[in-house]
Amino acid sequence: MPALRPLTLGPYQVWPPVVLAPMAGITNVGFRRLCREQGGGIYVCEMITTRALVERNPKTLRMITFGDDEKPRSLQLYGTDPEITAAAVRIVVERNLADHIDLNFGCPVPKVTRRGGGAALPWRRRLFARLVRAAVDAASPAGVPVTVKMRKGIDDDHLTYVEAGLAAQEAGVAAVALHGRTAAQRYSGTADWDAIATLKQALDVPVLGNGDIWEADDALRMVAHTGVDGVVVGRGCLGRPWLFADLEAAFNGRPERRLPSLGEVAVTMRRHAELLVDQFVAGARNPARGERDGCTDFRKHVAWYLKGFPVGGELRRSLAMIESLAQLDDLLGKLDPSEPFPVTALGQPRGRTNSPGKVSLPDGWLASRDDDTVPEGAEMDDSGG
Ligand SMILES: Cc1cc2nc3c(=O)[nH]c(=O)nc-3n(C[C@H](O)[C@H](O)[C@H](O)COP(=O)(O)O)c2cc1C
């Protein structure tokens, strides 16, 4: 087992070396607070597109909200154009919107890769290097560290992670995170931790490992297997924010792990919904609408919280349709609080587990690695998609 040390991210020392993965539609300010209440680490905001930021899109600007006590404030940007990315980073720096910027090169969604963005982009190695350098150059005068998050490559025949990791290091990033899947795998199969170990061997900057950490002990196993400097946890914490308490315990060498009863899960669900309502009320012109929007945002989390618990279909459905906190309280009151945590749900995948597929790419993309033309239409103008 390598020595467990705090993760160094530019000027920040992070203990435990745990990162909440950016997840669009999930890791908003309310969810991040819920997770931060459990343990230490870095908690990354939902993805923000550089174009939307540069255009001062009001919804995007609202998404860049951090708690007073969030340090470092971590923001993920998606961009494909070095100039727009640099402009977006300058806005972040000048307006003091965040303390850390992560760049997204992992998105496998067809609407993104079809235009050469996300996980397709590192294949165009000169464009990738230019883009990362543009972000680092714009952020470094303010001492804001930039990291990249990427996949192994487009598919098994078009791997890019070692070359891209070296290029990002050369461009001056503070760390590189690798999700051990190709874009073609999407969320299927298992993450390749050997690839994460290979990247760790190849780089001098800190490497963060990502993929299939379902339990705190998986994080320790990943560190032991790969030697990474930190772990990035995504789907494992869906409906289980207490995973961050387990991770902190695990990295501190303590054996305890949380197995909340259904009553304790209900308290966490209520807290989560309340934080989302607070967030939406703060951003809304009409507070009543804020409560409804917060409750609507909470609905997607219900099935994750209840996974494995014996709760009837009708009650589940009603919980997934709530419009107010009063309605939520009423329905949560119908759960049996003494129901023990379903240990069969431990160590199991949750959230997206879709099947592999061919990656949609722009015409001629694979044939021209050194073309650094900015791809047409790949700068999305809506955030969090
Ligand atoms: C709902 C959802 C939304 C996601 N959104 C983003 C995103 O905006 N940016 C990003 O880099 N990765 C995104 N991801 C990928 C995760 O950050 C992470 O890399 C992936 O889920 C693998 O980690 P895991 O096995 O711990 O879930 C998303 C994943 C999910 C499930």
The ligand as an ORCA input file, in Angstrom:
! r2SCAN-3c Opt
* xyz 0 1
  C     -25.331     11.561    -14.172
  C     -23.887     11.736    -14.536
  C     -23.449     12.965    -14.987
  C     -22.094     13.158    -15.308
  N     -21.665     14.385    -15.702
  C     -20.340     14.599    -15.905
  C     -19.835     15.896    -16.193
  O     -20.583     16.862    -16.312
  N     -18.492     16.041    -16.337
  C     -17.625     14.977    -16.240
  O     -16.406     15.142    -16.385
  N     -18.085     13.737    -15.977
  C     -19.403     13.539    -15.789
  N     -19.842     12.291    -15.453
  C     -18.859     11.218    -15.282
  C     -18.395     11.113    -13.834
  O     -17.756     12.304    -13.429
  C     -17.426      9.931    -13.638
  O     -16.292     10.138    -14.437
  C     -18.040      8.589    -14.051
  O     -19.344      8.460    -13.512
  C     -17.167      7.420    -13.585
  O     -16.996      7.434    -12.198
  P     -17.858      6.456    -11.236
  O     -17.620      5.056    -11.693
  O     -17.337      6.747     -9.868
  O     -19.291      6.844    -11.435
  C     -21.184     12.071    -15.182
  C     -21.659     10.846    -14.725
  C     -22.976     10.650    -14.406
  C     -23.419      9.302    -13.905
*
